[in-house]
Amino acid sequence: MPDILELLAAEAKERVAAAKAARPLAEVRAAAQDLDAATGFPFEAALSAGGLSFICEVKKASPSKGLIAPDFPYLDIARDYQAGGAAAISVLTEPAHFLGADEYLEQIAQAAAIPVLRKDFTVDEYQLFQAKELGADAVLLIVSILSPGQLADYLGIADSLGMSCLVEAHDAAEIATALAAGARIAGVNNRNLKDFSVDNSNAANLRSLVPAGTLFVSESGVSGPEDIAPIAAAGADAVLVGEALMRAADRVAALKELRAAAKQPPPALKVCGITRLEDVAWLNEVKPEYAGFIFVPSSTRAVSKSRARTIRSRLDPAIKTVGVFADAPISEVSDAVYQGLVSAVQLHGCETSEYIRTLRPELPKNVPIIKAVAVGSPQAIVRAARLGADYLLLDNLRGGSGQAFDWDYIAQARQIAAGEGVAIPPLWLAGGLHPGNVEAARKLGPYALDVNSGVETDGVKDPAKVRQFVAGWR
C-alpha cells in the first residue's frame, strides 16, 4: 500500500493529466506569462516584516481529521484572518481529501489585501501556471515528492512569474535539498505526511539548519497559544496554522491570541569586558541579564578582583555577573564565585573535560559553567559539546578581534552532532556582534548574545552604541 503522501501525489498527477487534456500546457503557460509578474515577491515581503508572521489556512477537510468545517464560508474566513492580523492566507485546492477547489483560491485572491498561497501537491509545472492564473502569490513545493531537478526548475518558473515558493521539508536531508535548489523560504512540517503523525518539536529541532537570509516557516501542529512560544523561541519567521483557527468559534479573537503568544522575550544579553565604574550607570539603565568581568591578565579588558567587587556592589542586583578565566587554577575560579564577584564562570582557555569535571563540585550547584569555543569549523563546536559544560559560547578563532565567525557553522554542527548522537548544549553567541547584525544574530536562536568590542569606541564601552544594540536586541 502506498503511503498517504504517495497517494496524494499520484492523484495530483491524474488531475494534471485531465486538466492538460482539457486545456493544453502551452495555452495555460501563455496565459500565465501574459499576466503581470508581481514586483517584490509580496509573500516573502509579508513574512519578512519582523517577529513571527502567521500564514492562516482556509481548508474544509483533511485526510487525518476528516470534515473540519461543514459550514465553509471561505471568503468570510479569509476576511477574518486578515482582520486578525494574518500575514498571508493559505488556500487548499486539493479536491478529493481536503475538499478544496480552485475557485476558493481565485475568489480569495481577488478579495484579499494580503498575499495568498496555493496549497496543493505540486507535481507538474502545469500547476505553477495554473496558480498564477488563479491569482496566487506563492505555491507549495514538497521536497519528498519532487526530484532535485524538478525542484530547481519549478523555483525558476515561479520566479519568472513573480511567485514565491514555500519549499517544505520534514528532515535534515530534505532541508539540504531545498537549500541546494535555491529555496528562499524553507518550511518544516511538524506533521509527517506519510502517516500524518505530529511531532511539534520537529521544526524547532531543525531550525538551525536553515541559514540567515532564508525565511523559515514552521508548518502544522498548532493547537493553541501554548504551541506558539517554542516556535517563536526557535527563531521561526512564520508559522502556518490551519485546523486550530478553522475550528475556532471566533477566528479573529483566536488569531489575535496566537499572535500575542508569539511575542516572546529576546535571548539573554551579556555585555562583557566591564572595567570602569562609569559603566555602572548605563548598565543599570539597560539592564542586560549579564555583565562580564575578564580575569585574564593578558586581556586588554582585564579587571582586578577588587575593581570587580566595587563594580558588582553598585550594579543592579538583578544583573548577574560572569567571570571569564583562561586555564586558571580551579581555586581561583571558585574563590571568585564564593567571594560573590560572579554568579557564572566562563572558560576561555584550553580547559578539558577533566578540568570541567574537577571544577564542577567546587562550585555551588546553581553556578553554570560556560565553555568558550574558537569556531574555525563546525567540528570545533561538536568537539566542545563533548566537554560537559552547561553552555557553549561560540567565538571567533581570534577572540576579541571584533570579527564574526561563519554562522552557518552552527547549523552544520547540529547536523553533524545529530548524526554522531552528540547533544549540543544551549549556545551563547559572541564574536563580531554589533548593532548592525544583532537582529540577524537573534534569528539563530541562541540562549544568549555576548557583546564586547562591538559596542565600544576607541576601546571604551560607548553607551550610545549599547543603547543601539539593545534596541535591535529587544
C-alpha positions as a Markdown table, in Angstrom:
| # | Residue | x | y | z |
|---|---|---|---|---|
| 1 | Met | 0.0 | 0.0 | 0.0 |
| 2 | Pro | 1.4 | 3.5 | -0.8 |
| 3 | Asp | 1.8 | 5.9 | 2.0 |
| 4 | Ile | -0.6 | 8.9 | 2.1 |
| 5 | Leu | 1.7 | 11.4 | 0.5 |
| 6 | Glu | 2.4 | 9.0 | -2.4 |
| 7 | Leu | -1.3 | 8.6 | -2.9 |
| 8 | Leu | -1.9 | 12.4 | -2.9 |
| 9 | Ala | 1.0 | 12.9 | -5.4 |
| 10 | Ala | -0.3 | 10.1 | -7.7 |
| 11 | Glu | -3.8 | 11.6 | -7.6 |
| 12 | Ala | -2.4 | 15.0 | -8.4 |
| 13 | Lys | -0.7 | 13.6 | -11.5 |
| 14 | Glu | -4.0 | 12.2 | -12.6 |
| 15 | Arg | -5.7 | 15.6 | -12.1 |
| 16 | Val | -3.0 | 17.4 | -14.1 |
| 17 | Ala | -3.3 | 14.9 | -16.9 |
| 18 | Ala | -7.0 | 15.5 | -17.1 |
| 19 | Ala | -6.5 | 19.3 | -17.0 |
| 20 | Lys | -4.0 | 19.1 | -19.8 |
| 21 | Ala | -6.4 | 17.1 | -21.9 |
| 22 | Ala | -9.0 | 19.9 | -21.4 |
| 23 | Arg | -6.6 | 22.7 | -21.8 |
| 24 | Pro | -3.0 | 22.2 | -23.1 |
| 25 | Leu | 0.1 | 23.3 | -21.2 |
| 26 | Ala | 1.1 | 25.7 | -23.9 |
| 27 | Glu | -2.2 | 27.6 | -23.6 |
| 28 | Val | -2.0 | 27.8 | -19.8 |
| 29 | Arg | 1.7 | 28.8 | -19.9 |
| 30 | Ala | 1.0 | 31.6 | -22.4 |
| 31 | Ala | -2.0 | 32.9 | -20.3 |
| 32 | Ala | 0.1 | 32.9 | -17.1 |
| 33 | Gln | 3.1 | 34.6 | -18.8 |
| 34 | Asp | 0.8 | 37.3 | -20.2 |
| 35 | Leu | -0.1 | 38.4 | -16.6 |
| 36 | Asp | 2.0 | 41.0 | -14.9 |
| 37 | Ala | 4.5 | 39.5 | -12.6 |
| 38 | Ala | 4.2 | 40.8 | -9.0 |
| 39 | Thr | 7.0 | 43.0 | -8.0 |
| 40 | Gly | 8.9 | 42.4 | -4.8 |
| 41 | Phe | 7.5 | 38.9 | -4.1 |
| 42 | Pro | 4.8 | 40.0 | -1.7 |
| 43 | Phe | 4.5 | 36.7 | 0.1 |
| 44 | Glu | 8.2 | 36.9 | 1.1 |
| 45 | Ala | 7.9 | 40.5 | 2.0 |
| 46 | Ala | 5.0 | 39.7 | 4.3 |
| 47 | Leu | 7.0 | 37.0 | 6.1 |
| 48 | Ser | 10.0 | 39.3 | 6.5 |
| 49 | Ala | 8.1 | 42.0 | 8.4 |
| 50 | Gly | 9.7 | 41.1 | 11.7 |
| 51 | Gly | 8.6 | 38.9 | 14.6 |
| 52 | Leu | 6.6 | 35.8 | 14.0 |
| 53 | Ser | 4.3 | 36.1 | 11.0 |
| 54 | Phe | 1.1 | 34.0 | 10.6 |
| 55 | Ile | 0.1 | 32.1 | 7.5 |
| 56 | Cys | -3.5 | 31.2 | 8.1 |
| 57 | Glu | -5.1 | 28.3 | 6.2 |
| 58 | Val | -8.5 | 28.0 | 4.6 |
| 59 | Lys | -9.4 | 24.3 | 4.4 |
| 60 | Lys | -12.6 | 22.4 | 4.7 |
| 61 | Ala | -11.2 | 18.9 | 5.5 |
| 62 | Ser | -8.1 | 16.9 | 5.8 |
| 63 | Pro | -7.2 | 13.2 | 5.4 |
| 64 | Ser | -6.3 | 12.9 | 9.1 |
| 65 | Lys | -9.3 | 14.8 | 10.6 |
| 66 | Gly | -12.0 | 14.3 | 8.0 |
| 67 | Leu | -14.5 | 17.1 | 7.7 |
| 68 | Ile | -13.3 | 20.1 | 9.7 |
| 69 | Ala | -15.8 | 22.8 | 8.6 |
| 70 | Pro | -19.2 | 21.6 | 7.4 |
| 71 | Asp | -20.2 | 25.3 | 7.2 |
| 72 | Phe | -17.5 | 26.7 | 4.9 |
| 73 | Pro | -17.9 | 30.5 | 4.1 |
| 74 | Tyr | -14.4 | 30.7 | 2.7 |
| 75 | Leu | -14.5 | 34.4 | 1.9 |
| 76 | Asp | -15.6 | 35.2 | 5.4 |
| 77 | Ile | -12.9 | 33.0 | 6.8 |
| 78 | Ala | -10.3 | 34.8 | 4.7 |
| 79 | Arg | -11.6 | 38.2 | 5.8 |
| 80 | Asp | -11.4 | 37.1 | 9.5 |
| 81 | Tyr | -7.8 | 36.1 | 9.0 |
| 82 | Gln | -7.0 | 39.5 | 7.5 |
| 83 | Ala | -8.8 | 41.3 | 10.4 |
| 84 | Gly | -6.9 | 39.2 | 12.9 |
| 85 | Gly | -3.5 | 40.2 | 11.6 |
| 86 | Ala | -2.5 | 37.3 | 9.3 |
| 87 | Ala | 0.5 | 38.0 | 7.1 |
| 88 | Ala | -0.8 | 35.7 | 4.4 |
| 89 | Ile | -3.6 | 33.2 | 3.6 |
| 90 | Ser | -3.1 | 29.6 | 2.6 |
| 91 | Val | -5.9 | 28.1 | 0.5 |
| 92 | Leu | -6.2 | 24.3 | -0.1 |
| 93 | Thr | -7.2 | 23.5 | -3.6 |
| 94 | Glu | -6.8 | 19.7 | -3.5 |
| 95 | Pro | -10.3 | 18.4 | -4.1 |
| 96 | Ala | -10.5 | 14.7 | -3.0 |
| 97 | His | -9.1 | 14.7 | 0.5 |
| 98 | Phe | -9.1 | 18.3 | 1.6 |
| 99 | Leu | -12.3 | 19.2 | -0.3 |
| 100 | Gly | -10.5 | 22.2 | -1.8 |
| 101 | Ala | -11.3 | 24.0 | -5.1 |
| 102 | Asp | -9.5 | 26.3 | -7.5 |
| 103 | Glu | -12.5 | 28.7 | -7.2 |
| 104 | Tyr | -11.8 | 29.2 | -3.5 |
| 105 | Leu | -8.3 | 30.4 | -4.3 |
| 106 | Glu | -9.3 | 32.6 | -7.2 |
| 107 | Gln | -12.1 | 34.4 | -5.2 |
| 108 | Ile | -10.0 | 34.8 | -2.1 |
| 109 | Ala | -7.0 | 36.2 | -4.1 |
| 110 | Gln | -9.4 | 38.7 | -5.6 |
| 111 | Ala | -10.9 | 39.8 | -2.3 |
| 112 | Ala | -7.8 | 39.7 | 0.0 |
| 113 | Ala | -5.4 | 42.5 | 0.6 |
| 114 | Ile | -2.7 | 40.2 | 1.8 |
| 115 | Pro | -0.7 | 37.6 | -0.2 |
| 116 | Val | -2.3 | 34.2 | -0.9 |
| 117 | Leu | -0.5 | 30.8 | -1.1 |
| 118 | Arg | -1.9 | 27.9 | -3.2 |
| 119 | Lys | -1.7 | 24.8 | -1.0 |
| 120 | Asp | -1.7 | 21.7 | -3.2 |
| 121 | Phe | 0.5 | 18.8 | -4.2 |
| 122 | Thr | 2.6 | 20.3 | -7.0 |
| 123 | Val | 3.9 | 17.5 | -9.3 |
| 124 | Asp | 4.0 | 19.3 | -12.6 |
| 125 | Glu | 4.9 | 22.7 | -14.0 |
| 126 | Tyr | 1.4 | 23.0 | -15.3 |
| 127 | Gln | 0.2 | 23.7 | -11.7 |
| 128 | Leu | 2.5 | 26.7 | -11.4 |
| 129 | Phe | 1.0 | 28.4 | -14.4 |
| 130 | Gln | -2.5 | 27.4 | -13.1 |
| 131 | Ala | -1.6 | 29.0 | -9.7 |
| 132 | Lys | -0.5 | 32.3 | -11.4 |
| 133 | Glu | -3.8 | 32.5 | -13.4 |
| 134 | Leu | -5.8 | 31.9 | -10.2 |
| 135 | Gly | -4.1 | 34.8 | -8.5 |
| 136 | Ala | -1.7 | 33.1 | -6.2 |
| 137 | Asp | 1.3 | 34.9 | -4.8 |
| 138 | Ala | 3.0 | 31.7 | -3.7 |
| 139 | Val | 2.9 | 28.0 | -4.2 |
| 140 | Leu | 3.8 | 25.0 | -2.0 |
| 141 | Leu | 6.6 | 22.6 | -3.2 |
| 142 | Ile | 7.1 | 19.4 | -1.2 |
| 143 | Val | 10.7 | 18.1 | -1.4 |
| 144 | Ser | 9.8 | 14.5 | -0.9 |
| 145 | Ile | 7.6 | 14.3 | -4.0 |
| 146 | Leu | 9.9 | 16.1 | -6.4 |
| 147 | Ser | 13.4 | 15.3 | -7.8 |
| 148 | Pro | 16.1 | 17.9 | -7.1 |
| 149 | Gly | 15.9 | 18.8 | -10.8 |
| 150 | Gln | 12.2 | 19.4 | -10.7 |
| 151 | Leu | 12.6 | 21.5 | -7.5 |
| 152 | Ala | 15.1 | 23.8 | -9.1 |
| 153 | Asp | 13.1 | 24.0 | -12.3 |
| 154 | Tyr | 9.9 | 24.9 | -10.5 |
| 155 | Leu | 11.6 | 27.5 | -8.4 |
| 156 | Gly | 12.8 | 29.1 | -11.6 |
| 157 | Ile | 9.4 | 29.1 | -13.2 |
| 158 | Ala | 7.8 | 30.6 | -10.1 |
| 159 | Asp | 10.5 | 33.3 | -10.1 |
| 160 | Ser | 9.7 | 34.2 | -13.7 |
| 161 | Leu | 6.1 | 34.6 | -12.8 |
| 162 | Gly | 6.7 | 36.7 | -9.8 |
| 163 | Met | 5.5 | 34.0 | -7.4 |
| 164 | Ser | 7.3 | 32.7 | -4.3 |
| 165 | Cys | 7.7 | 29.1 | -3.3 |
| 166 | Leu | 7.3 | 27.7 | 0.2 |
| 167 | Val | 9.6 | 24.7 | 0.0 |
| 168 | Glu | 8.5 | 22.1 | 2.5 |
| 169 | Ala | 10.9 | 19.6 | 4.2 |
| 170 | His | 10.5 | 17.1 | 7.0 |
| 171 | Asp | 14.1 | 16.2 | 7.9 |
| 172 | Ala | 17.7 | 17.5 | 7.7 |
| 173 | Ala | 18.4 | 15.8 | 4.3 |
| 174 | Glu | 15.3 | 17.4 | 2.8 |
| 175 | Ile | 16.3 | 20.8 | 4.1 |
| 176 | Ala | 19.7 | 20.4 | 2.4 |
| 177 | Thr | 18.0 | 19.5 | -0.8 |
| 178 | Ala | 15.7 | 22.6 | -0.6 |
| 179 | Leu | 18.6 | 24.9 | 0.1 |
| 180 | Ala | 20.7 | 23.4 | -2.7 |
| 181 | Ala | 17.9 | 24.0 | -5.2 |
| 182 | Gly | 17.8 | 27.7 | -4.2 |
| 183 | Ala | 14.8 | 27.9 | -1.8 |
| 184 | Arg | 14.3 | 31.3 | -0.3 |
| 185 | Ile | 11.6 | 30.1 | 2.0 |
| 186 | Ala | 12.1 | 26.8 | 3.8 |
| 187 | Gly | 9.3 | 25.2 | 5.7 |
| 188 | Val | 9.5 | 22.3 | 8.1 |
| 189 | Asn | 6.3 | 20.3 | 8.6 |
| 190 | Asn | 5.6 | 19.1 | 12.1 |
| 191 | Arg | 3.2 | 16.6 | 10.5 |
| 192 | Asn | 4.7 | 13.6 | 8.8 |
| 193 | Leu | 2.7 | 13.4 | 5.6 |
| 194 | Lys | 3.5 | 9.8 | 5.1 |
| 195 | Asp | 1.4 | 8.7 | 8.1 |
| 196 | Phe | 0.0 | 12.1 | 9.4 |
| 197 | Ser | 1.6 | 11.7 | 12.9 |
| 198 | Val | 2.6 | 15.0 | 14.5 |
| 199 | Asp | 5.8 | 16.0 | 16.3 |
| 200 | Asn | 5.6 | 19.6 | 17.4 |
| 201 | Ser | 9.3 | 19.8 | 18.1 |
| 202 | Asn | 10.3 | 18.8 | 14.6 |
| 203 | Ala | 10.6 | 22.4 | 13.2 |
| 204 | Ala | 12.3 | 23.8 | 16.3 |
| 205 | Asn | 14.8 | 21.0 | 16.2 |
| 206 | Leu | 15.7 | 21.6 | 12.6 |
| 207 | Arg | 15.6 | 25.5 | 12.7 |
| 208 | Ser | 19.3 | 25.9 | 13.0 |
| 209 | Leu | 19.9 | 24.1 | 9.6 |
| 210 | Val | 18.3 | 27.0 | 7.7 |
| 211 | Pro | 20.8 | 29.8 | 7.4 |
| 212 | Ala | 20.3 | 33.5 | 8.0 |
| 213 | Gly | 18.8 | 35.1 | 4.9 |
| 214 | Thr | 16.5 | 32.2 | 4.2 |
| 215 | Leu | 13.0 | 32.5 | 5.6 |
| 216 | Phe | 11.9 | 29.7 | 7.9 |
| 217 | Val | 8.3 | 28.5 | 8.4 |
| 218 | Ser | 7.0 | 26.1 | 11.0 |
| 219 | Glu | 4.1 | 24.2 | 9.5 |
| 220 | Ser | 1.2 | 22.4 | 11.2 |
| 221 | Gly | 0.8 | 21.1 | 14.7 |
| 222 | Val | -0.5 | 24.3 | 16.4 |
| 223 | Ser | -3.4 | 23.6 | 18.7 |
| 224 | Gly | -3.3 | 26.7 | 20.8 |
| 225 | Pro | -1.2 | 29.6 | 22.2 |
| 226 | Glu | 1.0 | 27.1 | 24.2 |
| 227 | Asp | 2.4 | 25.8 | 20.9 |
| 228 | Ile | 3.4 | 29.2 | 19.6 |
| 229 | Ala | 6.0 | 30.1 | 22.3 |
| 230 | Pro | 8.5 | 27.3 | 21.3 |
| 231 | Ile | 8.2 | 28.2 | 17.6 |
| 232 | Ala | 8.9 | 31.9 | 18.3 |
| 233 | Ala | 11.8 | 31.0 | 20.7 |
| 234 | Ala | 13.3 | 28.8 | 17.9 |
| 235 | Gly | 13.6 | 31.9 | 15.7 |
| 236 | Ala | 11.0 | 31.0 | 13.1 |
| 237 | Asp | 10.0 | 33.8 | 10.7 |
| 238 | Ala | 6.5 | 32.4 | 10.2 |
| 239 | Val | 4.1 | 29.7 | 11.3 |
| 240 | Leu | 1.3 | 28.1 | 9.3 |
| 241 | Val | -1.8 | 27.4 | 11.2 |
| 242 | Gly | -4.9 | 25.6 | 9.9 |
| 243 | Glu | -7.2 | 23.5 | 11.9 |
| 244 | Ala | -6.9 | 25.4 | 15.2 |
| 245 | Leu | -8.3 | 28.5 | 13.5 |
| 246 | Met | -10.8 | 26.7 | 11.3 |
| 247 | Arg | -12.5 | 25.2 | 14.4 |
| 248 | Ala | -12.4 | 28.4 | 16.4 |
| 249 | Ala | -15.8 | 30.0 | 17.3 |
| 250 | Asp | -14.2 | 33.4 | 16.9 |
| 251 | Arg | -11.4 | 33.3 | 14.3 |
| 252 | Val | -10.3 | 36.9 | 14.7 |
| 253 | Ala | -10.0 | 36.6 | 18.5 |
| 254 | Ala | -8.2 | 33.2 | 18.2 |
| 255 | Leu | -5.7 | 34.6 | 15.8 |
| 256 | Lys | -5.0 | 37.6 | 18.0 |
| 257 | Glu | -4.5 | 35.3 | 20.9 |
| 258 | Leu | -1.9 | 33.2 | 19.0 |
| 259 | Arg | -0.2 | 36.4 | 17.8 |
| 260 | Ala | 0.1 | 37.6 | 21.4 |
| 261 | Ala | 1.7 | 34.4 | 22.4 |
| 262 | Ala | 4.4 | 34.9 | 19.8 |
| 263 | Lys | 5.8 | 38.0 | 21.5 |
| 264 | Gln | 8.5 | 36.2 | 23.4 |
| 265 | Pro | 11.4 | 37.8 | 25.2 |
| 266 | Pro | 14.7 | 38.1 | 23.3 |
| 267 | Pro | 17.8 | 36.0 | 24.1 |
| 268 | Ala | 19.6 | 36.8 | 27.2 |
| 269 | Leu | 22.2 | 39.6 | 26.8 |
| 270 | Lys | 25.7 | 39.8 | 28.3 |
| 271 | Val | 27.9 | 42.9 | 28.0 |
| 272 | Cys | 31.4 | 41.7 | 28.5 |
| 273 | Gly | 34.6 | 43.4 | 29.4 |
| 274 | Ile | 33.3 | 45.7 | 32.0 |
| 275 | Thr | 36.2 | 47.6 | 33.7 |
| 276 | Arg | 35.0 | 51.1 | 34.7 |
| 277 | Leu | 32.8 | 52.5 | 37.4 |
| 278 | Glu | 31.4 | 54.8 | 34.8 |
| 279 | Asp | 29.8 | 51.8 | 33.1 |
| 280 | Val | 27.6 | 51.1 | 36.0 |
| 281 | Ala | 25.1 | 53.9 | 35.3 |
| 282 | Trp | 24.2 | 52.7 | 31.7 |
| 283 | Leu | 24.3 | 49.0 | 32.7 |
| 284 | Asn | 21.7 | 49.7 | 35.4 |
| 285 | Glu | 19.7 | 51.6 | 32.8 |
| 286 | Val | 19.6 | 49.0 | 30.1 |
| 287 | Lys | 19.7 | 46.0 | 32.5 |
| 288 | Pro | 21.3 | 43.2 | 30.5 |
| 289 | Glu | 20.9 | 39.8 | 32.1 |
| 290 | Tyr | 24.7 | 39.5 | 32.5 |
| 291 | Ala | 27.8 | 41.7 | 32.8 |
| 292 | Gly | 31.2 | 40.2 | 32.2 |
| 293 | Phe | 34.4 | 40.6 | 34.2 |
| 294 | Ile | 37.5 | 39.3 | 32.4 |
| 295 | Phe | 40.1 | 37.9 | 34.9 |
| 296 | Val | 42.6 | 37.0 | 32.2 |
| 297 | Pro | 45.8 | 39.1 | 32.8 |
| 298 | Ser | 46.8 | 39.2 | 29.2 |
| 299 | Ser | 43.4 | 40.7 | 28.1 |
| 300 | Thr | 43.2 | 44.5 | 27.3 |
| 301 | Arg | 40.0 | 44.4 | 29.2 |
| 302 | Ala | 41.3 | 42.6 | 32.3 |
| 303 | Val | 39.9 | 43.7 | 35.6 |
| 304 | Ser | 41.2 | 43.2 | 39.1 |
| 305 | Lys | 39.1 | 41.4 | 41.7 |
| 306 | Ser | 39.0 | 44.5 | 43.9 |
| 307 | Arg | 37.7 | 46.6 | 41.0 |
| 308 | Ala | 35.2 | 43.9 | 40.1 |
| 309 | Arg | 34.0 | 43.8 | 43.7 |
| 310 | Thr | 33.4 | 47.6 | 43.6 |
| 311 | Ile | 31.5 | 47.5 | 40.3 |
| 312 | Arg | 29.4 | 44.5 | 41.5 |
| 313 | Ser | 28.4 | 46.3 | 44.6 |
| 314 | Arg | 27.0 | 49.2 | 42.6 |
| 315 | Leu | 25.3 | 47.1 | 39.9 |
| 316 | Asp | 21.6 | 46.4 | 40.0 |
| 317 | Pro | 21.3 | 43.1 | 41.9 |
| 318 | Ala | 19.2 | 41.7 | 39.0 |
| 319 | Ile | 22.2 | 41.8 | 36.7 |
| 320 | Lys | 24.2 | 38.6 | 37.0 |
| 321 | Thr | 27.9 | 38.7 | 36.6 |
| 322 | Val | 30.1 | 36.3 | 34.7 |
| 323 | Gly | 33.8 | 35.7 | 35.4 |
| 324 | Val | 36.0 | 35.0 | 32.4 |
| 325 | Phe | 39.0 | 32.8 | 33.0 |
| 326 | Ala | 41.6 | 31.1 | 30.9 |
| 327 | Asp | 43.3 | 28.0 | 32.2 |
| 328 | Ala | 43.1 | 29.4 | 35.7 |
| 329 | Pro | 43.7 | 27.3 | 38.8 |
| 330 | Ile | 40.4 | 25.8 | 40.0 |
| 331 | Ser | 40.8 | 27.5 | 43.4 |
| 332 | Glu | 41.0 | 30.9 | 41.7 |
| 333 | Val | 37.8 | 30.3 | 39.8 |
| 334 | Ser | 35.9 | 29.0 | 42.8 |
| 335 | Asp | 37.2 | 31.9 | 45.0 |
| 336 | Ala | 35.6 | 34.5 | 42.7 |
| 337 | Val | 32.3 | 32.7 | 43.0 |
| 338 | Tyr | 32.4 | 32.3 | 46.8 |
| 339 | Gln | 33.5 | 36.0 | 47.2 |
| 340 | Gly | 30.3 | 37.0 | 45.4 |
| 341 | Leu | 32.1 | 38.5 | 42.4 |
| 342 | Val | 30.4 | 36.3 | 39.8 |
| 343 | Ser | 27.4 | 34.0 | 39.5 |
| 344 | Ala | 28.6 | 32.1 | 36.4 |
| 345 | Val | 32.1 | 31.1 | 35.1 |
| 346 | Gln | 33.3 | 31.3 | 31.5 |
| 347 | Leu | 36.3 | 29.3 | 30.5 |
| 348 | His | 38.3 | 30.7 | 27.6 |
| 349 | Gly | 41.4 | 28.6 | 27.7 |
| 350 | Cys | 42.2 | 25.0 | 26.7 |
| 351 | Glu | 40.2 | 23.5 | 29.6 |
| 352 | Thr | 39.5 | 19.8 | 29.1 |
| 353 | Ser | 36.6 | 17.7 | 30.1 |
| 354 | Glu | 38.6 | 16.6 | 33.1 |
| 355 | Tyr | 39.1 | 20.2 | 34.2 |
| 356 | Ile | 35.4 | 20.8 | 34.0 |
| 357 | Arg | 34.6 | 17.6 | 35.9 |
| 358 | Thr | 37.0 | 18.7 | 38.6 |
| 359 | Leu | 35.7 | 22.3 | 38.8 |
| 360 | Arg | 32.0 | 21.4 | 39.0 |
| 361 | Pro | 31.9 | 20.0 | 42.6 |
| 362 | Glu | 33.9 | 23.1 | 43.7 |
| 363 | Leu | 31.1 | 25.4 | 42.7 |
| 364 | Pro | 27.6 | 25.8 | 44.0 |
| 365 | Lys | 25.0 | 23.8 | 42.0 |
| 366 | Asn | 23.3 | 26.9 | 40.7 |
| 367 | Val | 26.5 | 28.3 | 39.1 |
| 368 | Pro | 26.7 | 27.3 | 35.4 |
| 369 | Ile | 29.9 | 26.6 | 33.5 |
| 370 | Ile | 30.2 | 28.2 | 30.1 |
| 371 | Lys | 32.9 | 26.9 | 27.8 |
| 372 | Ala | 34.1 | 29.2 | 25.0 |
| 373 | Val | 34.8 | 27.7 | 21.6 |
| 374 | Ala | 37.1 | 29.2 | 19.0 |
| 375 | Val | 34.9 | 28.4 | 16.0 |
| 376 | Gly | 37.0 | 27.6 | 12.9 |
| 377 | Ser | 34.8 | 24.8 | 11.7 |
| 378 | Pro | 31.5 | 23.0 | 12.6 |
| 379 | Gln | 33.6 | 20.2 | 14.0 |
| 380 | Ala | 35.0 | 22.5 | 16.7 |
| 381 | Ile | 31.5 | 23.1 | 18.1 |
| 382 | Val | 30.8 | 19.3 | 18.1 |
| 383 | Arg | 34.1 | 18.6 | 19.9 |
| 384 | Ala | 33.4 | 21.3 | 22.5 |
| 385 | Ala | 29.9 | 19.8 | 23.1 |
| 386 | Arg | 31.6 | 16.6 | 24.4 |
| 387 | Leu | 33.4 | 18.5 | 27.2 |
| 388 | Gly | 30.4 | 18.6 | 29.6 |
| 389 | Ala | 29.9 | 22.3 | 30.1 |
| 390 | Asp | 26.4 | 23.7 | 30.8 |
| 391 | Tyr | 26.7 | 26.1 | 27.9 |
| 392 | Leu | 28.9 | 26.7 | 24.9 |
| 393 | Leu | 30.0 | 30.3 | 24.0 |
| 394 | Leu | 30.8 | 30.4 | 20.3 |
| 395 | Asp | 33.5 | 33.0 | 19.4 |
| 396 | Asn | 35.9 | 33.8 | 16.5 |
| 397 | Leu | 39.2 | 32.0 | 16.3 |
| 398 | Arg | 40.7 | 35.3 | 17.4 |
| 399 | Gly | 38.6 | 36.1 | 20.4 |
| 400 | Gly | 38.3 | 39.9 | 20.9 |
| 401 | Ser | 39.0 | 40.6 | 17.3 |
| 402 | Gly | 35.6 | 42.1 | 16.6 |
| 403 | Gln | 35.1 | 39.7 | 13.7 |
| 404 | Ala | 32.2 | 37.2 | 13.4 |
| 405 | Phe | 32.8 | 33.6 | 12.5 |
| 406 | Asp | 30.8 | 31.9 | 9.8 |
| 407 | Trp | 27.3 | 31.5 | 11.5 |
| 408 | Asp | 26.4 | 28.7 | 9.0 |
| 409 | Tyr | 28.8 | 26.5 | 11.0 |
| 410 | Ile | 26.1 | 26.4 | 13.7 |
| 411 | Ala | 23.6 | 24.6 | 11.5 |
| 412 | Gln | 26.3 | 22.4 | 10.1 |
| 413 | Ala | 27.5 | 21.4 | 13.6 |
| 414 | Arg | 23.9 | 20.5 | 14.7 |
| 415 | Gln | 23.6 | 18.2 | 11.7 |
| 416 | Ile | 27.0 | 16.5 | 12.4 |
| 417 | Ala | 26.1 | 16.2 | 16.1 |
| 418 | Ala | 22.7 | 14.6 | 15.3 |
| 419 | Gly | 24.5 | 12.0 | 13.2 |
| 420 | Glu | 27.0 | 11.3 | 15.9 |
| 421 | Gly | 24.5 | 11.2 | 18.8 |
| 422 | Val | 26.0 | 14.3 | 20.5 |
| 423 | Ala | 23.8 | 16.8 | 22.4 |
| 424 | Ile | 24.9 | 20.4 | 21.8 |
| 425 | Pro | 24.1 | 22.4 | 25.0 |
| 426 | Pro | 22.5 | 25.9 | 24.8 |
| 427 | Leu | 24.6 | 28.4 | 22.9 |
| 428 | Trp | 25.9 | 31.8 | 23.7 |
| 429 | Leu | 26.8 | 33.7 | 20.6 |
| 430 | Ala | 29.9 | 36.0 | 20.6 |
| 431 | Gly | 32.4 | 37.4 | 18.2 |
| 432 | Gly | 31.7 | 40.3 | 16.0 |
| 433 | Leu | 28.3 | 41.3 | 17.3 |
| 434 | His | 27.4 | 44.9 | 16.8 |
| 435 | Pro | 24.2 | 47.0 | 16.4 |
| 436 | Gly | 24.1 | 46.2 | 12.7 |
| 437 | Asn | 23.9 | 42.4 | 13.0 |
| 438 | Val | 22.1 | 41.9 | 16.3 |
| 439 | Glu | 18.7 | 41.2 | 14.6 |
| 440 | Ala | 20.3 | 38.5 | 12.3 |
| 441 | Ala | 22.0 | 37.0 | 15.4 |
| 442 | Arg | 18.7 | 36.7 | 17.2 |
| 443 | Lys | 17.3 | 34.6 | 14.4 |
| 444 | Leu | 19.9 | 32.0 | 15.1 |
| 445 | Gly | 18.0 | 31.2 | 18.3 |
| 446 | Pro | 20.9 | 31.4 | 20.8 |
| 447 | Tyr | 20.3 | 31.3 | 24.5 |
| 448 | Ala | 22.3 | 34.5 | 24.9 |
| 449 | Leu | 24.2 | 37.2 | 22.9 |
| 450 | Asp | 27.6 | 38.2 | 24.2 |
| 451 | Val | 28.7 | 41.6 | 23.0 |
| 452 | Asn | 32.0 | 43.3 | 23.8 |
| 453 | Ser | 34.1 | 45.4 | 21.3 |
| 454 | Gly | 31.1 | 45.9 | 19.0 |
| 455 | Val | 29.7 | 48.5 | 21.5 |
| 456 | Glu | 33.0 | 50.3 | 22.1 |
| 457 | Thr | 34.6 | 53.4 | 20.7 |
| 458 | Asp | 38.4 | 53.6 | 21.0 |
| 459 | Gly | 38.4 | 50.6 | 23.3 |
| 460 | Val | 35.9 | 52.0 | 25.7 |
| 461 | Lys | 32.2 | 51.0 | 26.2 |
| 462 | Asp | 30.1 | 53.5 | 24.3 |
| 463 | Pro | 26.6 | 54.0 | 26.0 |
| 464 | Ala | 25.1 | 55.2 | 22.7 |
| 465 | Lys | 26.2 | 52.0 | 20.9 |
| 466 | Val | 25.0 | 49.9 | 23.8 |
| 467 | Arg | 21.6 | 51.5 | 23.5 |
| 468 | Gln | 21.5 | 51.0 | 19.8 |
| 469 | Phe | 22.4 | 47.3 | 20.2 |
| 470 | Val | 19.7 | 46.9 | 22.9 |
| 471 | Ala | 17.2 | 48.4 | 20.6 |
| 472 | Gly | 17.9 | 45.7 | 18.0 |
| 473 | Trp | 18.1 | 43.0 | 20.6 |
| 474 | Arg | 14.7 | 43.7 | 22.1 |
